[in-house]
Amino acid sequence: MTATREEWLAARTRLLEEEKDLTRRSDALAQQRQALPWVRVDKGYRFETEQGQVSLADLFQGRSQLLVYHFMFGPDYKAGCPSCSMIADGFDGFAMHLANHDVTLTAVSRAPLAKLLAYRKRMGWSFPWASSQGGDFNFDFNVSFTEQQQRDGTIEYNFRSGGPKMATNAFPAAVTQFAATCGTDAATYTRDRPGISTFVLEDGVIYHTYSTYARGLDGLWGAYQWLDRAPKGRNEQGIWWRRHDEYEAPAKAAGASCCG
């Protein structure tokens, strides 16, 4: 659809009012998140990091707030989840800014630390990454599940319990495709899920304050925020994204030379 500049401006002004309303509602929702009650964390979680074996309190790195990105990278994966990788491309850049605002952002996955650090080097990232392999952290925060839970249909994810029992051939094609890019099968791949969990450290006590999963991560997926403002929006026909080192170099447009 095309229009005159005057018609476009009238439509854009109407949309601006809707955008302002969404911003106000988003601000109010953020306040509701911050008003959630805190749950004390007494369990002695342990993690493997570049600094050695550490506690959950150590992951704060001297700050009072901790954001944990539950990165899908199970022990049997050969590479990290492509979707989590695309999200990490965004937060890798601003983790430093958060660190200078009393907030530590770290990724936590179940894969061995050496595998995580090798993948981080491949991707060119610098954010801290900890391995929770062998511990309960991922299971307690509902982002990892046992094979038995998967067979029985007793998984609890995104605040919903149960779900269908998953047969080997019951996974959507997209899940099977993602699993293959991680060097594993769909059942193994889906025993880990994405999410974020947030914590606060006050008077030596750690509290869990918030978690979100699945589409709750949408607002943190930076590329989609840009696509939502592009002329054709998300314009998705299946899975289109890759790890950033797996794209082919974009073709140069004909006649684009600045020298003619």
N, C-alpha and C positions, 0 to 999 in steps of 0.2 A: 504494500500500500504506500502510495506517495501522497504528499500534501504540500501546501504552500508553507512558507516560513511562519506565517501568522497562525495557520491551523496547527502546525507542529508545536508552536509555543503554547497555545491554549491547552493542547493535550498534555504537554510536558508539565504545565503548571498544575493541572488536575492530579497528575501522577505524583508531583512533589508533595501534595497534601497527604497522599497515601503513604509515601516514604517517611514523612515526618511522623505520622501516626505509628508506623512500624518501629521507628527509632525510639519513640517514647515507650512503646510497649516492651521493646527489647531492654531498655534501661530498667523498667519496672521488674522484668523477669530476672535480670541480673541481681537486683536487690533481693528478690525472693531466694535466689541461689545462696547468696551470702547470709541470709537469715536462717538457713537450714540449721538444725541442731547438730552439734559435734558429737562424734562417737569415739570414745577413748580406745586407742590401739595399745593393747598390752602384750600382744604376741611378739616374740623375739625373732622377727624376720631377719634372715641373713642373705647377703648378696655378694657376688663376685664382681669387683670393679678393677679399674686400672690401679687403684690404690690398695688392692688386696681385698680380703673379706671384710665387709662392713655391715653395720646395722641400718635399719630404716632411718634412724636419727642421723646417721652419717650422710645419708643421701641429701639431706638438707644443705650440706656444705656451709654450715654456719649461718644460714638464713632462717627466717621463721616460717616460710611458706614453701611447699613442695608440690609441683605438678608432675604427675607420672603419666607418660604416654605409654599405654600398653601396646607395644609394637608386636605385630604378628610375626614371630620368628621362633617356631618350635624347635625342639632339640634335633628333629630329623629333617628340618628344612635345609636345602643347599643355599638358599638366598632368602632375603626378607620379602614379605608380601609387597607386591607392586603398589597397591593402594596406600599402605602405610608408608611406603617409600616416597610416594608423591606428597603425602601430608608432611613427612619429615623434611622434604626439600624446602617447604615453607617455614617450619618452625626452627630449622637449623640457623637461619639468619637472625631471628629475633630472640633466641635463647640468651644471647649476651645482654640484650637490653633488659630482659626480665631479671637476669642475675644482678643487675645494677638497680633493681627496684625491689630487693628483698624477696625475690622469687626464684627458686631453682627449678628448671625444667629438665627432666631426665627421662630417657626411655628405659623400659624394663622389659625383658623378654626371657623366655625359658631356654633358649639356645646357649651353648657354652660361650663363655666370654671371648675366647679366641676367635670363634666364628663371627660373633657380633662385631668385634673390632676390625676384623678383616673386611667385612662387608661395609662398615662405616668408612674405612679407608678407600675402598672401591668407589663409594658414592661421594667422597670428598666432604663429609660432614665433620663437625667438631663437637656436637652436643654430647654430654655424658650419657653413657649407656651401661646398664648393669644387668648381670645375669641372675635370674632367680632360680636357676636350674636346681632341682632336688628339693625345693622348698614349697611352702603352701601359699605364698603370696598371690600368685596368679589365680590359683583355685579359690582362695578366700575372697578375691575381688571379682570373681565370676568372669574371667577372661580365658581360662583354661579348663579343660574337662577331661575326664578319663574315658578310656575306650568303653568301659562298662556303662558309664552315664550315657554315652552316645548310643550304645546298643539298646539301652532301656528307655531312651527318650526322657531322661530325668535331668536334662541340662537346664540350668537357670541362667538366662542371658537377657540383658536389657530389661531387667525386673519382671521377666515372665518365666514361669516354670513349665517344665514338661516339654511338649513338642513331639512331633512324630519320631518314631524309631527310624533311624537312617540306615537304609540298606545301601550297599555299595553302588547300586545303579540309580539311587534316588536323588543324587546331587544335581543341581542345575548345571548346564553346560559351562556357564561362566565360572563357577566354582572349580570345576574340573580343569578348566583352562588356567586359572590362577594357580592351582595346585601344581600343575605341570611346570609353570615358570619358576616355582620354588623347589622343583626337583623332588616332589612327593606326590602322594595320591590325595584325593579329595577328602577321605575320611580323616587322614592324618592332618591335613591342612586345616580342617575345621575344628580340630580340638584346641585351637587357639583362636581368639577373637580380638578385635580392636576395641579400644576405649581409653578414657582418661580417668584417673582418680586423683583427688587433691587432698592435701594434708596440711595441718598447721602444728607448729611446735611452740608450746606455751608453758613456761615454768617447768621445763624438762619433761613434759608430757606430750605425746603425739596424739592428735585427733584426726579422724577421717571426716572430711567435710562434704565431699561431693564426688559422684561418679556419673559418667554418661557413656553411652555405647551406640553402636550402629549409626543411624541417621542423626543421633545427638552430636556426632562429630562433624556434621556437615558445615557448621559455621567455622570450624577450625581448618577446613580443607581450602586453603587459600586460592587455589586455581579456580575452584568453582565460584568463588565470590567475584572473580573477574569475568568468568564466562556468563554469569547471571546478568552482567552489564554489557556483554557483547551483543551485536545486532541479532545474531541467531541463537543466543542463549546457550544452553548446554548442548543442544543439537546432537544428542547421542544416538548412535545406532550400534548398540552393543559396546563391548570394551574397546576403548580407543587409546587409553594411556599405556605407557610403558615406564620402566625405570629410565631415568634420564640419560643413561649411557647406552640405551638400546634403540633409540630413535635413529632413523636414517637422516642424514644431513638434508635439510629442506632444499628443494631445488630453487635456483635463482630465477627470478622472473625475467622474461625476455625484455631486453631494452632497458634494464634497470641501472645500467652503468651511469655514474655521474659524469663520465667523460664523453658520453655519446658513442 
